[in-house]
Amino acid sequence: MEALAKPEATTRPNVGKDELKKWYRLAHMSRLIDEQASKFIRQSKGWSYLAMCGGHEGIQLALGLSFRPNIDFLFPYYRDQLTCLVAGISVYEIMLNGLSRRDDVAGGGRHMSNHFAKPSIQIENVSSCVSNHTLHAVGVARAIKYYKTEGIAFASFGDASSSEGYVYEALNGASREMLPVIFVIQNNHYGISVPSEEQTANRIVSDNYRGLKNLGIFNCDGRNFFDCRRAMDDALAYIRAGKGPALVHADCVRINSHSNSDRHELYRSKEELEEMHRLDPLSNFRSFLIEERIFTEKEILDLESANAEEVDDAAARAEEAPTPDPETALHFVTPDPIDVEETPTPAGEPTEKILQAINRTLHEEFTLNPNTFMWGQDVASKDKGGVFNATKGLQQEFGRGRVFNAPIAEDFIVGTANGMSRFNDDIRVVIEAAQFADYVWPAMEQIVETSHEYYRSNGQNCPNITIRLASGGYIGGGLYHSQNVEGIMANLPGVRVVVPSFADDACGLLRTAIRSRGITFFLEPKFLYNQIFAQSPKTGSDHFVPFGKARIRREGSDVTVVTYGTPVHWSLRAANKLAEKGISVEVIDVRSIVPLDMTTIRQSIQKTNRVLVVTENQATGGFSGEIAARITQECFEFLDAPVRRCCSADAPIPFSRILEAAVLVNEEKIMHDIEALIRY
């Protein structure tokens, strides 16, 4: 590693003695907390993950001082202990986090140690996926700008994680929208054991982003308390002048190993480690305060002694604090949805198609709640509204502040939705996370992150997001335009997954999703968008369909078909044809995959004693396997034949219509399997 010069600390701005005392007290306190955490690790009492902040004190102090509780939003990273101590998390609260106690303000023991948060004052809960909170900061900064409040979003992270693509997406998006967000890179020149020259071409990582318009870049010596404060003040002035977002790059040193599970002597030389201690910001700051006769040695020792007493007391109290109750382990997995009863569909001729129902419902919900927003790719381009025109007219009616296009960056779309949801619980975000469901995979990092936000924060953060995705085949779309994703999404605890097959259900489920707290995947079988056979009578603006409630589309007595989406229609056609052969088929449209209505399924199987699960999703790893397993577990005594599945083949959906038909489930395949069940 390149040798670093000892920081100059002999010149300082006009900082009073009381302020300097505060600076040293907090920085020294953080060192003592790290020492106490190390003791707890050796005693096997807690803090199983510890990333010390030694060497980062200059920038972390300046960042923490810049944050205003309940005005700004702070997204720290796992090394930001001093940042959070300065920003408003007490020593005792840090101890509770490290020991995973019930009253930990970050997450009540649900999240890793050294992941500091205090949502009550807007120090935000972030995950272990490094730097992904940069997108959340951009999202909440978007809300700050839209609602014209004075807040600023801060996102802090390390140099190595700035190599992640979503960091560029965050910086690019914030620069394009000129948002009030400050990104802070704490560059200690290592990503665990990987040196910076193996991470990026520029040793000063901020140089990677100099081409971004509107981005103010402010570099500082991260070992120098005064230079860090200068850089943060310059960044704040830039933001407040309305020039755009800011990036502060702090050149730091990492005195200790990356974490308690890392041994840095395996990849750092003895000379380098000695150099790190020579450049220690805290010891150099201490020397400066004494050499400049700002404080005497005794005054410093008295302060340090008082700090030690406070840390010892907080540690002792935290040890005695209650641990989490195992009975609460399943609390805050998924927020309760809006409590609604299913509204009957009006009588009359089916006149509204699924696409029309979706568009109308969006207009109605955006009219009802002015805190509803939408963005995605192609959702608001003049007279076009999405690839399929499902969002047509929304921007014209509700304005560019609420309905707008996003870059082709799916992680950015989902991540900023997470962030904007943090601004106010009344906010509802509807996103087209990708043009086609198949393109959603770049967003999976943020989808996974957002799925456990509510749980990880102990119910304090609740992303209220409806994720619309056009899914499925039968359109001759081929790869990236025809796949099904529900089996993968359903595997994420904390989300709901719904799939309508008729227009009235599309309206009712979408309305319930938007009004509900939490995350709902609203999967739209695009083949059905404009199909006449998927039409329904037009419903009213008060039409709801509750989650977890299946619908019997056709009653029967010989066999039950459990299905959803496009195969509902193939199953109904198969049932009608089999009726001519004397076979009575009951068709259940589950509509809601997560949660699943096992009550309706069980009642039907008790009557028919045979069941066929039909999905467009493939069999291996698809959701049909979950349905079949639940049926076997809960309905085994009612079955006169094994549970059978009729699914699309375990293959990508090909482009050729001939090949596509051979892969996808269809009416003939369903008939064949029903007849096989009857013969069993």
N, C-alpha and C positions, 0 to 999 in steps of 0.2 A: 504494500500500500504506500502511496506517495506520502512523504512526511508533511506534516502540517505545521504552520508557524504558530508560535504562541500568540494568543489574541492580545491586542492592545486594549487595555482597560483604564488607561490613565486619563482619558478625556471623557467627559460625560455631559449629557444635557442637564438642564436645570431640574434635578430630582432632589427633593428635600430629604433630610435625615430620617424623618419618620417613615417616608416611603421606602427608603433604602433598607431600613430595619425590617419593614414588612417583606421586602423581596428576599432578604437573607433568611428570615425566619421561615418562610414558606419553602424555599429551596432546601434548606437544611432539614426541615420537617419531612420532606419527601424522601430524603436519603435515609432518615431513621425508619420511616415506614418500610422501605425496601429491606433494611436490616432486620426488622421485626418479621417481615414476611419470610425471609430466609430462615429465621429461627422456627417459624411455624412449619415450614417444609421439612426441616430436619427432624422435627418432633412428630411428623406425619399428622398434623392437626388441620392442615388446609393449605390454600394457595398452591394447588398442584400445578398451576401455571403462573409463572412470574416472569415478566419482562421488565427489568429495571430501567429507569429513565436516566441513570447516571450518564452525564455527558450531553444531555439534551436540555439541561435546566434553563439555559438562556432563552431559547425560543418557546419553551413550554410556559415559562413565567409570563412572557410577553403575550402569548396567546390567551392564557387564562385571564390576564388583566384586561384584555380587550373585550371579553365576553360580558354581556349584561343579562343577568338572569331575567327570564320571562319577557325579554325583548328580542334577544338574539336566539339563534339555534346553534348549538355546538355539537359537532359530530367528531368525537375524539377516537383515537385508535388505542390499541391495547398498551402502548408504551406511554400514554398520556397521563400518567398518574399526577404529576405536578400540575399539568394543565387543569385537571379536574379539581384538584385541591384548591387551586387559586380561584377557579370559577365558581365554587360553591358546594363541593362535596366535602363533608367533614372527615376528619381523621377516623372517627368512629364508624362512619358509613363506609369508608374504604376498607376498614377492618372487617366489617360485616360482609362485604363483597368477597374479600379474600378467603374468608372462612365459610362462605356459602350459607349464611344464616337466613332465617325466615324473613327478617326485616331488612335485608339488603335492598336498598332503594332502586338498584338497577333492575333486578329481576327476581328477587326472593329466592335466590339459590338455583334458578333455572339456567343461568348462563355461566360461562367460564369465569374463574377468578381473573382479576386484572382487566376485566371488561367493564369499565366504569360508566355509569349513567345515573342521571337523576331527572327523569322526564318531567317531574313536577316543576322544575325551573328551566326546562328545555335544554338540558344536557342529554342528548339523545342516546338511546340504546342502539348499539351497532353490533354486527355479527363478527365472527372470526374470519370471514372472507375479506381479506385485506383490501382496503380502498374502495370497496363497493359502495360505501356510504357517501362517496363523492357524488354519486347520482342522487342520493336522497337530499343532500345539501342543495343541489341544483333544483330539485323539485320543490322544496320548501321555499327557496329563494324566488321561484316563480310565483308562489302564493304571496310572499311578502310584497313583491312588485305589483301583482294584480290588485291586492287589497290596500296598497299604498300605505303600508305601515313602515316604521323606521328601522325595523330589524335588519340584521345581517346574518347570513348563514356562514358558519365556519366548518371546514372539513380538513382534518389533520391526518397525515399518513406518512409512511416511510418512503425512501427513495426507490427501493426495489419494487414495491407494489405499484409504483407509477408506470411500470412497464405493462400493466394490465390494460387491455383495450378499453375497458369502461372508464378509465381515468381520462383517456383522450376524449371519449364520448362526452364526459362531463364537462371538460374544459371547452370543447368545441361548442356544445349546446349552450353553456353559460355565456360564452363570448357572442354567439349569434343572437341570443335573446337579451344580452346586456343585463345580466342578473346580479343582484347584490350578494355575492358569495365570495369568500376568501378561501382559497386553497393553500394549505401550509404543508410543504414538503420538508420533513425532518431528515436530512441526508446524513446518515452516519457511515455511508459507503460500504455497507454490507446488507445483503439479503440473507439472513441467517449466516451461512458460511460463504455465500457467493459474493465476491467483491464487485464493486460498481462497474469496473471495466468489462466484466462479463455480463453486465445487465444492459448497459446503454452506451452509446457512442460519446455522449457528453458527460464529463465528470460533474459539471454543474447541470443538474437535470432540468432546471427551468429553461435552459437553452433549447431543449427539445420542442418547446411550445412558442417560440418567438414569432412564428408565422401567423399566429391566431390574432385576428383583428379584435380590438377592444379589450384585450387581456393585458392588464398592467402587471409587470413582473418586477418584483423587489427582492433582491438578494441580500443576505446578511451573514455575518459570522455568528453561527448558532451557539458559539461558546462565549459570546460577549453579550452580557445582559443589556447593555445600553444600545448596541447596534441592533439587537433583535427588537427592542422597543421602538427604535427609530423606524425599522422596516414595517412593523405592524401599524404604526401611526401613519406612515406614508400610504400603506394599502387602504387603511380606513378612510383617509382623505380622498383617495382615488374613487372609492366606492361612493362616498357621500357626494362627490361631485357629479355622480351619474355617468361616469365614463365607461363603466362596465365592470366585470369581475376582476379580481386580483389574485396573483399567485406569489406567495412568499416562499422563498427557498432559503433554508437555513443550513449552513455547512456545520455539521455537528461531529462529535466523536462518540463512539460507543465504548464505554469503559469496561463494561461487563460482557458476559456471554449474551447471545441473543435472548435466551431464556434459561430457566433452571434445568431444562433437559438438554442444553447445548454445552459443549466444552470448547470454548474458543481457542484454547491453547493447541488444539489439534490443527488449526489452520492459520493462526496468527503467531508471528515470531515473538520471542522474548523482548526484543528491542521495540517492537511495535506496541506491545502491552505496556512497557515502561513509558513510552511516548504518550500513550493515552492518559496515564496518570499525571504526567507533567502538564497536559493540556486540560486537566479537570476544571470545568467552569466554576464549580462550587468552591474548591480550594483557592483558585485564583481570585475569585470574587472576595473571598474572606480576607485574603492577603491585601487586596486593594483597599478594602474598608479600613483595615488597620494602618496600612502604610500611608494612606491619605489622611489619617487621624480623624476619620469620621466616627469611628468607634474605638474604644480601648479593647485590649485583649480580654480584660475582665468583663466588659459589657457583652462581648461576643460569647464568652464562656457562660455567663448568666443566661443569655438567650438560649444557648444550646442546652443548658441544663433544664430550663423550663420546657423546651421542646421534648426532651427525653421523658420528662414526667407525663406530659400530655399523651405521648405515644404509648407509654407503658400503661397508663390508665385506660386508654381506648382499647388496647389489645386485651387487657384483662376483662373489661366489660363485654367485649365482643365474644370472648371465649365462653362467657356465661350466657350469652344470648341464645334464645331458642332456635333449634334447627327446624327446617321445613317439615310440615306434617305430611307423611306419605299419602294421607287421604286426599290431599290437594293436588296430587301429581297430574291428574287429568283435568284440572281446572285451566281455563283460558286456552284450550286447544283451538276451538272455533267459537267466535262470538255468536250469540243467539240472533237468528234472523228476525225480521219483522214478523209479528204474529198476525197471520191472515188466514181467513177461510177461503176456500176456492169459490170463485164467483162463477155461477152457471153461465155457459155460453148462450147468448140469445138465440131464439128460434129463428128460422128463416133460411134463405138460400145462402150457401157458401159463396161469398163475393170477395173476400180479402185474402191475398196471398201472403206467405210468410214474410217476404221482403217488405211488403207494404205494412204489415203489422209491426215489424221491427222499427221501421222508419217512423211510423206514427207514434209508437210508444216512446221513442227517444224524444220526439218533439214534445209530447205531453209531459214527460218527466223533467225535461229542461225548463219547461214553462213553470212547472210546479216549484222546483227548487233552484233558485238562482245560484246556488253553490255547487252546481253540477257542471263538470267539465269533460271534454273529450279531445283526445289527440291520437294520432297514428299516421300511417303512411297513406297518402292520397285521400284522406278523409274530408278535405275541404279545399278543393281546387276548382274555383269558379262554379260551374254547374254540375261538376262531378262530385260525388260523395262516396269515396271508397271504390274499390275495384268493382263492386256489384251495385253501387249507388245506394247502399243501405243508409248512409248518412247524408243523403242529398237534402239540401236546403237548410241544414242545421247552422252552418256558419252565417248564412244570410240572415237568419232569424235571430241568432243569439250572439253574433259578433265574434271577432277574431280573438278576443280575450278568453273566450270559453271553448271555442271549437277551432282547432288549428292543426296543420300538418306537423309531423315530426320527421327528423332525419331517418334515413334507412339505417336504423340502429335499434334493434329490438330490445336490447338490454336497457338502453336509454329510455325507451318508451315506458317500460315497466318500472324501472328504478325511479324515475321522476314522479311516477304515480304514487309510489310508496312515500316519497318525500313530501309531495303536496298534501297527502292525507294527514300528515303530522301537524299541519298548520291549524286545522280546526276539524273537530269530529263531525261537523255538519257537512263537510265537503264530500261529494261523491264523484269519483272519477270513472269514466267509461273509456276504455282504450281498445283500439284494434291493435293488439299486441304484435300482429304480423298480417301481411296482406292475405296470406293463406296459412292455415294452421301449421303446415309443414315448415314454414319459415320461422317458427317461434323458437327454435332451438338455441339461437344466440342469446335469447332472453332467459334461458333456464336458470342461469346463475341468480338473476334477480327474482325469478319466480320462486325458487327454493328459499331464497333469503326472505322474501315477503311472506311466504306461507307460514313461517314460524315467528314472525314479528310479534304477534299478539301473545303467543306463549312465552317467548323469550323475555318479554318485557313485563311479565306477570300481569298482563291485561292492561298495561298503561298505554301502549301504542296499538292502534287498530287500523290497518290500511283498509279503507272502504273503497274497494275497486271491483268493477265488473270488467272482466277480460273477455272481449268478444273475439271469436276465432271462426272463420269459415273453414269447415272441415269436410272430409269425406270425398268419395269418388263418384263414379257414374257420369262424369263430365268429359272424359277423354283428356284429362289434364296431365296425367303421368306423374313422374317424380316431382316432389316439392309442390304439387298442386292437388293431390288426391288422397293423402294419407290421413289416418285417424290417430288422435293423440290422447283420447280420454283415459286409456289404461294407465298411461304415465302420469297424467295430472291427478288421477284418483289415488295414486300412491303417496301423495303428499299430505300428511296430516295438517289440518288447519284450513283446507280449501273446500269449497263446494263445486260440484260439476253437474251441469244440467244440459239436456239435449232435447229440444222440442221437435216434434214431427208434424204438427199442424199449426196453423196461423194463430189460433186462439191461445194455444199453449206458449207459443213464442212471445206473444204479448204479455201473458200473465206471469211467465217465469222471468222475463226481462224486467218487468216492473218490480217484482219481488226482489230480484237481485240488486237493482239500483237502490231501492229503499233500505235494504238490509246493511248492517255493519258487517265488515269482513270481506273476504275475497270469493268471488264466484266466477268460475269459468262458464261462459255462455257459449256453447258450441253449436254452431249453425250449420246443419247439413246443406251445403250450398246447392246440391242437386235439387233440393226441394224449394228453393227460393221462389220460383215462379211456376211451380207445378200446380195445375188446377186441382189435382186430387189431394193436395195438402191445404187447400183453401178452407176457411171457416167463415161463419157469419161474423160480421164486424162486432167487436166487443167494445165496451165503454172504457172510459179513462179510470174506472175503479175496478177493472178486471185484474184479479190476482190468481196465481197458482202457487200454493205453498211448496216449499222444498220437502222432499221425502214423501211425496204422495203420488203413487202410481195411478194410472187410469186404465180401466178395462175397456178396450176398444171393441171387443167382440166377445160375447159370452159363449161358453161351450162346456161340454161335460166329459170329453174323452181324453184330451191332452191340453196342457197349458203351454203357451209360447210366451216367453219373457224376452222382451226386446226393447229397442229404443232407436230413434232417428229414422233414417231412410228404410231400414229393414222392417219397420212397423208396417209400411205399405206393402212390402213383398209378403209379409206374414198374413196380412188381411186377405190378399189375393189368393194365397195358397189355401187359407182356411175356407174361403168361399168355394174354391174348386173341390176341396176335399169333402165339403158338405154334400156335394152331388154323389159322393161315394159312401155317404152315411157316416162320415167321421166328423165329430163335433169338436171344434178347436176353439179354445178360449185364448184371446190375444191380450196380453198385458203390455202396455206402453209405460215403462218405468219413469220416463221423463227426467227424473232426478236420479243420477247415478250415485252421487254423494251429497246428502244421505240417501240411502236406498230403502224403499218401502217393502220390508220383508213381511209385514202383516198382510198386505194384499196378495203377495205371492204365496204365502203359506195357506191362506184361505182358499185360493184357487187350487193348489195342489191337493189339499184335503178333499176336494171335490173330484178332480180328474185323475189323480194318482200317477200322472206321467207329466214330464216337463222337458221342453226343448228351449235352450237359451240360444238366441239368435243375435249376432252382432256383425256389423260391418268390419269392426276391428278384428285383427287376426286372432287365432286361438292362443298361441304361445305368448304369454305375458299380457294378453288382452284382458279386458274387464269381464269377459264371459267366464273366465276361470274363477274370479271372485264370486260372481253370482252363483255359479255351480257349487262352489265350496260352501257358501252360506246355506244353500238349499239342502245339501247333503247333511250339514251339521244340524239344521233346525227342522228339517222335514223328512228325515230318513224313514221314520215309521209309516209315513203315508205313501211311500213310493212303491209302485209295482214294477218299475223298470229303472235302470240306471239313469242318472241325469245325462242328457245328451246335449252336445253343442253343435251349432251350425254357424260357422264363421267364415270370413274370407281366408284365403290361403296365406300361409306364412311366407309372404313375398311382398316386395314393393309393388305399388300399383303401377302397372305399365301404361305407356302412352297409347299404343294401338287399341282401338276399341275391341278388337277380337281378343287380344290378350287380357285386356281389362276385364272383360266379361268372364273369362276363364278363372280369374283370381277372385273377384268379388262374390260375396254371397248374393243369391238371387232366389226368385220364387220357386224354381224347379228344385234347387238344392234343399230348400225348406220343406217342400212337399215330400221329397225323398226321405228326409230324416223323420218327419212326422209319421209316415207310413211304417218306417222301421221301428219306431217306438210302439206303435199300435201292435205290430206283429210280435213283439218281444214276449 
